Amino acid sequence: MSARKFQFYIVPTPIGNIKDITLRAIEVLKEVDFIACEDTRTTQKLLNHYDIRTKCISYHKYNERERVSFFLNELRAGKTVALVSDAGTPMICDPGGVIIEELLKNGFSVTSLPGACAVTTFLSCIPRQSEEFTFIGFIPRSEKQIIDVVKRHADVNMVFYDSPERILKTLNVIKSVRLNAKVALARELSKLFEEVVCDNISSVIKHFDGVIKGEIVCMVYAEENFEDLELDIKINALKSKGFKDKEVAIILSSLFDFNKNDVYKKSLDCK
């Protein structure tokens, strides 16, 4: 049986160290007719390093749809295309969803090469008791949205990307919901100044002391006492609406499987 021929390749590129690219990825980038990339200037640096002369075509979130027709026409003519992002694996918080959907609709063959990805690189170097995690991509910017997503995923390890300019603000917002949360934070993965810190959230914030540089991957560990946290969240939500402690106890014991006296005592302790 002969090897299957593909027309469209999803090719991971280094997340930092330029040597973190597979031999197959280099081979594919040399052999395809076009390379679709987020920023041609960024990709060109990688191509120059490996003496790859393939033509680059810009493909980013602002021109995804208008590029679809071009690539479909080229593929129909028998050409081959590789999709890359500025760093890491395409489709992981990077453009690509639009073209992949259209390719599959039109019967074109697509394959993805294994390679560098910040999420898996990060997870492989931090302690975890469970393989289960939730990856939410870039964490929302607004305080309310951050609080909502932290509450929603409190029972599972939550992994996210953030910018160095926002990460300390993000951690402080998370701390307001989960005061004793355990956090792992990595910056500059695979680069010269790579740093991975794993500690309680207050210590992590203090460690960086208002200054942090580099691309960020972070994980908030699952809450061990999730039921207690869930109860605290519900109590605080009701009290923020003006309900008294006795009313909170009655409401939560009626709607959920909570003991009324336990809820009342905890409500008294909640600020």
C-alpha positions as CSV (number, residue, x, y, z in Angstrom):
1,M,0.0,0.0,0.0
2,S,1.5,3.4,-1.0
3,A,1.7,6.3,1.5
4,R,-1.3,8.6,1.5
5,K,-0.7,11.9,-0.3
6,F,-1.8,15.0,1.5
7,Q,-2.3,18.5,0.0
8,F,-2.6,20.6,3.2
9,Y,-0.2,20.3,6.1
10,I,-0.6,21.8,9.6
11,V,3.0,22.3,10.7
12,P,4.1,23.3,14.3
13,T,7.1,25.7,14.6
14,P,9.3,26.4,17.6
15,I,7.8,28.2,20.6
16,G,11.1,29.8,21.5
17,N,14.3,27.8,20.8
18,I,14.7,27.7,17.0
19,K,16.1,24.2,17.2
20,D,12.8,22.8,18.4
21,I,11.5,21.7,15.0
22,T,11.2,18.2,13.6
23,L,13.1,17.0,10.5
24,R,9.7,16.2,8.9
25,A,8.5,19.7,9.5
26,I,11.6,21.1,7.7
27,E,11.1,18.6,4.9
28,V,7.4,19.5,4.4
29,L,8.1,23.3,4.5
30,K,10.7,22.8,1.8
31,E,8.5,20.7,-0.5
32,V,5.1,22.4,-0.4
33,D,4.2,25.1,-2.9
34,F,3.0,27.7,-0.4
35,I,3.4,28.4,3.3
36,A,0.4,30.1,4.9
37,C,1.6,32.1,7.9
38,E,0.4,34.7,10.4
39,D,3.2,37.1,9.9
40,T,5.5,36.6,6.9
41,R,8.3,38.4,8.6
42,T,8.3,36.1,11.7
43,T,8.1,33.0,9.6
44,Q,10.8,34.2,7.2
45,K,13.3,34.2,10.1
46,L,12.7,30.5,10.7
47,L,12.8,29.7,7.0
48,N,16.1,31.6,6.5
49,H,17.7,29.7,9.4
50,Y,16.9,26.4,7.7
51,D,17.5,27.6,4.1
52,I,13.8,27.1,3.1
53,R,12.9,29.0,0.0
54,T,9.2,28.3,-0.2
55,K,6.9,31.2,-0.9
56,C,5.0,32.6,2.1
57,I,1.4,33.9,1.9
58,S,-0.1,35.8,4.8
59,Y,-3.0,34.1,6.6
60,H,-4.2,35.6,9.8
61,K,-7.4,36.2,11.7
62,Y,-8.2,39.4,9.8
63,N,-8.0,37.9,6.3
64,E,-8.9,34.2,7.0
65,R,-12.1,34.3,4.9
66,E,-10.8,36.2,2.0
67,R,-7.9,33.8,1.7
68,V,-10.1,30.7,1.5
69,S,-10.9,31.0,-2.2
70,F,-7.2,31.5,-3.1
71,F,-6.1,28.3,-1.3
72,L,-9.0,26.3,-2.6
73,N,-8.2,27.3,-6.2
74,E,-4.5,26.4,-5.7
75,L,-5.3,23.0,-4.2
76,R,-7.7,22.3,-7.0
77,A,-4.8,23.0,-9.4
78,G,-2.8,20.3,-7.5
79,K,-0.7,22.6,-5.4
80,T,0.3,21.8,-1.8
81,V,0.1,24.2,1.3
82,A,1.5,24.2,4.8
83,L,-0.1,26.2,7.5
84,V,2.1,27.6,10.3
85,S,1.6,30.1,13.1
86,D,4.1,32.5,14.5
87,A,5.0,29.9,17.2
88,G,3.8,26.5,18.3
89,T,1.0,24.4,16.8
90,P,-1.6,26.1,14.5
91,M,-5.2,26.0,15.6
92,I,-4.2,26.2,19.3
93,C,-5.2,29.9,19.9
94,D,-4.1,30.7,16.4
95,P,-5.9,31.1,13.0
96,G,-6.9,28.1,10.9
97,G,-10.4,27.1,11.8
98,V,-12.0,28.7,8.7
99,I,-9.7,27.2,6.1
100,I,-9.8,23.7,7.7
101,E,-13.6,23.7,7.8
102,E,-13.7,24.7,4.1
103,L,-11.0,22.1,3.1
104,L,-13.0,19.3,4.8
105,K,-16.2,20.4,3.2
106,N,-14.6,20.3,-0.2
107,G,-13.0,16.9,0.2
108,F,-9.3,17.9,0.5
109,S,-6.9,15.8,2.5
110,V,-5.5,17.5,5.6
111,T,-2.8,16.2,8.0
112,S,-1.2,17.7,11.2
113,L,2.4,17.1,12.1
114,P,3.3,16.6,15.8
115,G,5.6,19.2,17.3
116,A,6.0,22.2,19.7
117,C,3.0,23.4,21.7
118,A,3.2,25.6,24.8
119,V,0.4,23.8,26.6
120,T,1.9,20.3,26.4
121,T,5.5,21.6,27.1
122,F,4.2,23.4,30.2
123,L,2.1,20.5,31.5
124,S,5.0,18.1,31.1
125,C,7.2,20.1,33.6
126,I,4.9,20.8,36.5
127,P,3.6,18.4,39.2
128,R,0.0,17.1,38.7
129,Q,-1.9,14.4,40.5
130,S,-4.5,14.1,37.7
131,E,-4.2,14.0,33.9
132,E,-7.5,15.9,33.7
133,F,-7.3,19.6,32.8
134,T,-9.2,22.3,31.0
135,F,-7.5,24.6,28.5
136,I,-9.4,27.8,28.0
137,G,-7.0,29.6,25.6
138,F,-6.3,33.2,26.4
139,I,-8.1,34.1,29.7
140,P,-10.7,36.9,29.4
141,R,-9.6,40.5,30.1
142,S,-12.5,41.8,32.2
143,E,-12.5,41.2,36.0
144,K,-16.1,39.8,35.8
145,Q,-15.3,37.4,33.0
146,I,-12.1,36.1,34.9
147,I,-14.2,35.5,38.0
148,D,-16.8,33.7,36.1
149,V,-14.4,31.4,34.4
150,V,-12.5,30.7,37.6
151,K,-15.7,29.8,39.4
152,R,-16.9,27.6,36.5
153,H,-13.6,25.6,36.4
154,A,-12.8,25.5,40.1
155,D,-13.1,21.7,40.2
156,V,-10.5,21.0,37.5
157,N,-7.0,22.1,36.7
158,M,-7.4,25.2,34.5
159,V,-4.7,26.1,32.0
160,F,-4.6,29.4,30.2
161,Y,-2.5,31.8,28.2
162,D,-2.0,35.5,29.2
163,S,0.2,38.4,28.3
164,P,3.0,39.6,30.6
165,E,1.3,42.9,30.9
166,R,-1.9,41.5,32.3
167,I,-0.9,38.3,34.2
168,L,-0.3,39.8,37.6
169,K,-3.7,41.6,37.4
170,T,-5.2,38.3,36.4
171,L,-3.7,36.5,39.3
172,N,-4.9,39.1,41.8
173,V,-8.5,38.7,40.4
174,I,-8.2,35.0,40.8
175,K,-7.0,35.4,44.3
176,S,-10.1,37.4,45.2
177,V,-12.2,34.3,44.4
178,R,-9.7,31.6,45.6
179,L,-7.5,33.1,48.3
180,N,-5.4,29.9,48.8
181,A,-5.3,28.6,45.2
182,K,-2.3,26.7,44.1
183,V,-0.8,28.0,40.8
184,A,1.9,27.0,38.3
185,L,3.2,29.7,36.0
186,A,5.8,29.4,33.2
187,R,7.3,32.2,31.1
188,E,9.7,32.1,28.2
189,L,9.4,28.3,27.7
190,S,12.3,26.8,25.8
191,K,14.1,30.1,25.8
192,L,17.3,31.4,27.6
193,F,15.4,32.9,30.5
194,E,12.8,30.1,30.9
195,E,11.2,30.1,34.4
196,V,8.6,27.9,36.0
197,V,7.1,28.7,39.4
198,C,4.7,26.5,41.3
199,D,3.3,27.7,44.7
200,N,0.3,29.2,46.3
201,I,-1.1,32.2,44.4
202,S,0.1,34.8,46.9
203,S,3.7,33.5,46.7
204,V,3.7,33.5,42.9
205,I,2.5,37.1,42.8
206,K,5.1,38.1,45.3
207,H,7.8,36.2,43.4
208,F,7.4,38.4,40.3
209,D,7.0,41.5,42.4
210,G,5.2,43.6,39.8
211,V,7.5,42.8,36.9
212,I,7.2,39.8,34.5
213,K,8.4,39.4,30.9
214,G,7.9,36.8,28.2
215,E,5.0,34.6,26.9
216,I,2.9,33.2,29.8
217,V,1.3,29.8,30.4
218,C,-0.5,29.4,33.7
219,M,-2.5,26.7,35.5
220,V,-4.8,27.1,38.5
221,Y,-4.9,23.8,40.3
222,A,-8.3,22.3,41.0
223,E,-9.8,23.2,44.4
224,E,-9.4,20.2,46.7
225,N,-12.4,21.2,48.8
226,F,-14.6,22.1,45.9
227,E,-17.9,21.7,47.7
228,D,-16.8,24.2,50.4
229,L,-15.8,26.6,47.7
230,E,-19.0,26.1,45.8
231,L,-21.0,26.9,48.9
232,D,-18.9,30.0,49.6
233,I,-19.5,31.3,46.1
234,K,-23.3,30.8,46.4
235,I,-23.4,32.4,49.8
236,N,-21.5,35.5,48.6
237,A,-23.6,35.7,45.5
238,L,-26.8,35.9,47.6
239,K,-25.3,38.2,50.2
240,S,-24.2,40.6,47.4
241,K,-27.9,40.8,46.4
242,G,-28.8,41.9,49.9
243,F,-30.1,38.6,51.4
244,K,-29.6,38.2,55.2
245,D,-27.8,35.2,56.7
246,K,-31.0,33.4,57.7
247,E,-32.5,34.0,54.2
248,V,-29.3,32.6,52.6
249,A,-29.5,29.5,54.8
250,I,-33.2,28.9,53.9
251,I,-32.7,29.5,50.1
252,L,-29.6,27.3,49.7
253,S,-30.8,24.5,51.9
254,S,-34.1,24.5,49.9
255,L,-32.5,24.5,46.5
256,F,-29.4,22.4,47.1
257,D,-28.3,19.5,49.3
258,F,-26.9,21.7,52.0
259,N,-27.6,21.6,55.7
260,K,-29.4,24.8,56.8
261,N,-27.5,25.2,60.0
262,D,-24.1,24.7,58.3
263,V,-25.0,27.2,55.6
264,Y,-26.1,29.7,58.3
265,K,-22.8,29.3,60.2
266,K,-20.8,29.7,57.1
267,S,-22.8,32.7,56.0
268,L,-22.0,34.4,59.3
269,D,-18.3,33.9,58.6
270,C,-18.5,35.2,55.0
271,K,-17.7,38.9,54.7
